[in-house]
Amino acid sequence: MVSIKIDNKEYDTKLGTYCWNGNCVDTVGPVELLKEKAPVQVHAGGQITLNMKYTPKPNETYLSQINNDGETEIKLKHNQFKAPDEKGIYFYAYSVWWMDEEDENLSHGDAFYAFVIKVQ
């Protein structure tokens, strides 16, 4: 499971589509997946940390911010990023892959986790 940490408080993310050991589950996208979930409050420019409680850790990750214009990649540094400076509601998809260390085209599993924040 993946959580986000803001101001020393942890919040769960929502597991979306995943594949593990040949078993795949497909879900709706992040916005639809989170329509019933209240956004986590964060200050403009606040630090957000992604924590994964799973071993082994994935060896490839990708964070995207989803809005009406599509997706924007958000660069992570030590599993952290800054909240946007503009007030509003922001949806995110944190995608992770467990790729084979010898065969770069072989994935042992993948998942995406969704969360929504509200910048005050």
C-alpha positions as CSV (number, residue, x, y, z in Angstrom):
1,M,0.0,0.0,0.0
2,V,1.1,3.6,-0.7
3,S,0.4,6.5,1.6
4,I,1.1,10.2,1.3
5,K,2.6,12.2,4.2
6,I,1.8,15.9,4.7
7,D,2.7,17.8,7.8
8,N,3.7,14.6,9.6
9,K,0.2,13.1,9.0
10,E,-0.3,10.0,6.8
11,Y,-3.2,9.5,4.3
12,D,-4.0,6.4,2.4
13,T,-4.1,6.4,-1.4
14,K,-6.6,4.4,-3.5
15,L,-5.3,1.4,-5.4
16,G,-6.3,1.5,-9.0
17,T,-5.4,-0.9,-11.9
18,Y,-2.7,-3.5,-11.1
19,C,-1.2,-6.7,-12.4
20,W,0.6,-9.2,-10.2
21,N,1.7,-12.7,-11.0
22,G,-0.4,-12.7,-14.1
23,N,-3.5,-11.6,-12.2
24,C,-4.7,-8.2,-13.5
25,V,-7.5,-6.0,-12.2
26,D,-8.6,-3.0,-14.3
27,T,-10.3,0.0,-12.7
28,V,-11.5,3.5,-13.7
29,G,-9.1,6.4,-13.9
30,P,-7.9,8.5,-10.9
31,V,-10.6,11.2,-11.1
32,E,-13.5,8.7,-11.3
33,L,-11.8,6.4,-8.7
34,L,-11.7,9.3,-6.2
35,K,-15.0,11.0,-6.8
36,E,-16.3,9.9,-3.3
37,K,-13.1,10.7,-1.5
38,A,-12.5,14.1,0.2
39,P,-9.3,15.8,-0.9
40,V,-6.4,16.0,1.6
41,Q,-5.8,19.6,2.6
42,V,-2.3,21.0,1.9
43,H,-0.7,24.5,1.9
44,A,0.5,26.0,-1.4
45,G,4.0,24.7,-2.0
46,G,3.8,22.2,0.9
47,Q,5.9,19.1,0.8
48,I,4.3,15.8,0.0
49,T,6.1,12.5,0.6
50,L,5.0,9.2,-1.0
51,N,5.5,6.1,1.3
52,M,5.3,2.6,0.0
53,K,4.8,-0.2,2.6
54,Y,5.8,-3.1,0.4
55,T,8.9,-5.1,-0.2
56,P,10.5,-5.4,-2.7
57,K,10.2,-1.8,-3.7
58,P,9.3,-1.1,-7.3
59,N,12.3,-0.2,-9.5
60,E,10.4,2.2,-11.8
61,T,8.0,5.0,-10.7
62,Y,6.1,7.8,-12.4
63,L,3.9,10.5,-10.8
64,S,1.4,12.4,-12.9
65,Q,-1.0,15.2,-12.2
66,I,-4.3,14.9,-13.9
67,N,-6.5,17.8,-15.0
68,N,-8.8,18.9,-17.8
69,D,-5.7,19.4,-20.1
70,G,-4.5,15.8,-19.6
71,E,-1.6,14.6,-17.6
72,T,1.6,16.3,-16.5
73,E,4.6,14.4,-15.2
74,I,5.7,15.5,-11.7
75,K,9.4,14.9,-10.9
76,L,10.0,13.2,-7.6
77,K,13.1,13.7,-5.5
78,H,13.6,11.2,-2.7
79,N,9.9,10.2,-3.1
80,Q,8.9,13.9,-2.4
81,F,7.3,16.7,-4.4
82,K,5.9,20.1,-3.7
83,A,2.2,20.9,-3.9
84,P,1.2,23.4,-6.6
85,D,1.2,27.1,-5.7
86,E,-2.2,27.8,-7.0
87,K,-5.3,27.1,-5.0
88,G,-7.5,24.3,-6.3
89,I,-8.1,20.5,-6.4
90,Y,-5.4,18.3,-8.0
91,F,-5.6,14.6,-8.8
92,Y,-2.5,12.4,-9.0
93,A,-1.7,8.9,-10.3
94,Y,1.4,7.3,-8.8
95,S,2.4,4.4,-11.2
96,V,4.9,1.8,-10.1
97,W,6.6,-1.2,-11.9
98,W,8.6,-4.1,-10.7
99,M,10.8,-4.7,-13.8
100,D,13.1,-7.7,-14.2
101,E,16.7,-6.8,-13.5
102,E,18.0,-8.9,-16.4
103,D,15.3,-8.6,-19.0
104,E,14.4,-4.9,-19.3
105,N,11.1,-5.7,-21.2
106,L,9.8,-8.1,-18.5
107,S,7.6,-6.7,-15.8
108,H,6.9,-8.8,-12.7
109,G,4.0,-6.5,-11.7
110,D,2.7,-3.0,-11.8
111,A,0.1,-0.8,-10.0
112,F,-1.2,2.7,-9.8
113,Y,-2.3,4.5,-6.7
114,A,-4.5,7.6,-6.9
115,F,-4.9,10.5,-4.5
116,V,-6.4,14.0,-4.5
117,I,-5.3,17.1,-2.7
118,K,-6.8,20.5,-2.2
119,V,-4.4,23.4,-2.1
120,Q,-5.5,26.2,0.3
